[in-house]
Amino acid sequence: MEKHLVSIITPSYNSTKTIGDTIRSVQAQTYGNWEMLIVDDCSKDHSREYIRGFAEKDPRIQLVELAENGGAAVARNTALRMAKGKYAAFLDSDDLWHPEKLEKQIRFMEENDYAFTFTKYQLMQEDGEILNKVIDIPDSIGYHGLLKNTIIGCLTAVVDLEKTGLIQMPNIRTRQDLALWLSILKQGYTAYGLQEVLGYYRLVPGSISSNKLKAAKQNWKVYREVEKLSLPYSIVCFTGYALTSVKKYMRKN
């Protein structure tokens, strides 16, 4: 079976400490037909030089250097516009993939003719220690379900661009990934979950995802300002999101 090109979308900002492991987890993939588009958002450390070293040795890796800092949405959208692959896969500069992530997920999509899929993932400490904490997922989720259960991990998502056409994130500083998934599902697509742990999410102190109050505020902003939901329906969705978050927290602890 022909292996279609996968475009890996990776924003980078001051990522010297982690992006080497991220890149190596891509190079270790059993599925070799990929391009990794790393868009550096004006890092102040030595990220660009470090990434350039990988790109010089592996032609599948491309470093794109933005002229001014624009945030993760600008970086991801830049990579998406450059993507040559049939598939777009998302991987941030501090997360890792299981070696069979692309092999298994692309097969899952092609055997079932799916346009949008995601997988389970496991949490790891900032220092890379893998924790015994797995994020469970549903078999499938649609637009209204995702509003109430923001379960799709960015590092696990793969989209068939031949089916969806060009996709772009709204230019907001946080929760761009949620807004993008919602924009795809709003077109009538369903996201299907592959019930395997194929990624590792790094817990970073001070990040939006680690601060539950900030994350909740950003979700509300997506409901009201991006999706422009009515106030009553926003409250319904937010209540569902809050209850789901509490259940996930209780399972983890």
N, C-alpha and C positions, 0 to 999 in steps of 0.2 A: 504494500500500500504506500502510495506517495506521501512523503512527510512534508506538509505545508509549512511555510515559514511562519515563525512566531516572533512578533515584535514585543520585546520586553521594555516596559515603560518605567524608568527609574529616575525620580527627582533626587538631587543631591544638594545638601547644604551643610558645610562643616562636618563631613562624614568620614574623615580620615580614620577614626578609631574603629569603624564598623564596616565600611563599604568593601574592604578587601574580602572579608568573609562572605558578604553578600554576592560579590562577583564570583568567588570560587564555588559557591553553591549553584550558580548558574552554569559555570563551566563543567561541573560534575554531573550535569543532566544526562540521562541516557538518551534523551531526544536532542539531537545535535543541530537541527536546522532552526536556528534562532539568530536574531540580532538584538543586542542590548543597547538601547538608546538611553544613555545617562546624561541628564541635563543638569548642569551645575548652575545653581542660582546665586552666583557671586559669593562663593564661599570665602571666608576670611582666614581659613587655615590652609593646609597644603593639599586639600582634596583634589584640586585640578591636576597638579603634578602627579599625585599618587594614582589617580584614575588613568591618566595619560600613559603611565607605565604599563598598565594592563592592556590598554588599547593598542599600543605599539607592538605587543606580542600576540594579540588575538584580534584579527580583522573583523570578527563578529561584534566586537565592542566599539561603540562610537561615543566619544565625548563631545557634548554640545555645550558651549560656554555662553551663558546669557550675559548681555552687556550691563544689565541692571537688575537688581533684586525685585522679583515680582511675586514670589510665593509659590507654593507647591502646585497650584492650579495652572499657573502660567508655564511652569516647567513641564508638567505632564501634558498639557495641551500642545506644547512645542513638539514633544516626542510623538504624540498621536498624529500630528500633521505630517511628520516625517516618516511614519511607519510604513514599511513596504509589505508587511506580513498579512496573511489571511486572518491571523489571530492577533489580538492584543492581550498581553498578560501584564499584570501590575505587580511590582516588587519595590518596596521602599528600601532606602540605603542602609537600614539597620536590621532588616529582616532576612530570613533564610528560607530556602526551599529544600524539600526532600529530593534526593537524586532522581526519583521516578515521577516527580510532580507533573512535568509537561507530558511525558509519555502516557501516563494514566489518564490525565485530564483531557488531552486532545483525543485519545481513543474514545473516552466516554462521550465526548461531544459528537464525534463523527459517527459512532455507532448508533446514536439516538437522534442525530440531526438537530442538536441543540445550538442555540445562538449565544447563550449566556450561562456560565456555570461558576460554581464556587465550591470550596471544600472545607473540611474541618481543619483546624490548626491548633498548635500547641504553644503555650506560653513559655518564655525563657527569661531569665534574669538579664539585667543590663550587661553582666560579665559573660553572658553566653550559656550559663548553666540552664539546661532544659528542666522545666518544672513538670510535675505530674498533674498538669491542669490542661485539659483539652476543651476547646470550644465546640460544643455540639451544634448541629445545624439541621434544619428541616430538609425533607426530600425536594421541596420546591417552595418558591415564594413569588408572589406577584406584587404589584404596585402598592395596594392597600395593606398587604401583609408586612411589607418592608417599612412602611410608615410607622407601624406599631412595634416592629421587632427589627432593629438595625443590625442584622446578624451577619451580613456579608463582609468578611475580612478582606481588605484591599489586596493583601498579598496573595489571596487565593483566587481572585476573579480572573476569568478569561472570557473574552468577547470575540465572536466571529464577525469581523468587520465587513466581510462580503455580504453578510445578511443585514447588518445594522447600518452600514454606511459609516461615514466619518462621525466619530463621537468626540465631544468636547465637554470639559467641565466648566461650570459657572465660575467666574473669577471672584471667588470668595476665599478668605484666608484659611478656613477650617471646614471640615466635613464636605469637601468637594467630592470625595469618593461617593458618599451617600447620595448627594445630589445627582451625580452621574448615573448611579445605578437606578435611581428613581426615573430619570429621563429616559432610560432605555426601557424600563418596565412599563412606563406610561404609553409607549408605542404599541403595547400589546404583547410584548415578550414576557416569558416566564423565566426566572432564574432557577436552575436545577442544581441540587446539592449532591456532590460526590462524597459518600460517607467514608472517607479516609483522611487521616492526618497527613497533609502534604506540604505544610508550611510551619514556620516557627516565628512567632511574633515577639519582638524584644520589648520588654517593659522598661520604659525610660522615665525616671522621675521628672515631674514637671510638665510632661506632655499633656495635650488636651485629653487623650484617651485615659490617662491616669488620674485626671481630675474630674470626678463624676459631675460636680456642679457645673464646671465649664462645658463639659460634653453635653449636659442637658440643655444649657442655654443655647449652644450652637445648634442642637437638634431643633429647638423651638424656632430659631432663626430660619432654618431650612423650611420648616412648615409654613411659616408666615411670609417670609420675604422671597424665597425661591419658588416654592410650590404654590404659594398664595392660597393656602387653604383657609376656609372660613374659621372664625374663632371657635365656634362649637366643635367643628371637626378636628381642629388643631388640638383642642383639649382632649378629645376622645383618643387621638393618636398618641399624644404625649402621655396620657394615662397608661395606655398599652405599653408604650416604650418603658415607662418607669417600672411597671409591674414586672416586665420581662427582665429588666436590669437587676431588680432585686432578686429574682429567682436565680439568675446567672451568678450573682454574688454569693448567694447562699450555697449553691452547688460547689463553687470554687473553694469556699471556706468551710 
